[in-house]
Amino acid sequence: MSKSPPTLQLPSFDRPVKVLIVAADQHRAVSEAMVAGAQSALTGIEVEVLWMPSVLELAASIALAERMVKFDGYLALGAVFHTDAQAKLQSREVCAALGLLGLQGAAVGNGVVLAEDSDQAHDFAASKGAHAAAAALHLIALSRKWTTDTKGIGFRP
């Protein structure tokens, strides 16, 4: 019998945290379940929800917010149903764009899923939203930790 992997505790913060959830309206019922799951994991966190037409606009919306508004972290939530090769490509491209935002320093929790149909996506939508929220919170905590640490390089008085 295999053991389930350990679950990291959500980090605690000494300063308020503000998170933007960007959700795709493309498959609204699935995204709503993801948003609900994310909000359950973000108790005590200031949250703003932004709806976009499809998953294709998630990364661009987060990039705009990162440049123009003060959020500590972001969640990208939405579903793509893989009915053909185009859907798989769309999902891959969206995830690649979100990964690039993370490499540029944005604390992004990726909750974009590729599912066969809405029934399959509904089965794990809430937990996927919660996992994306946890990922964003851990990245925010890491960013804050490393922002306050100094390497002692430079001129000393």
Order of alpha helices (4+ residues) and beta strands (2+ residues): beta-alpha-beta-alpha-beta-alpha-beta-alpha
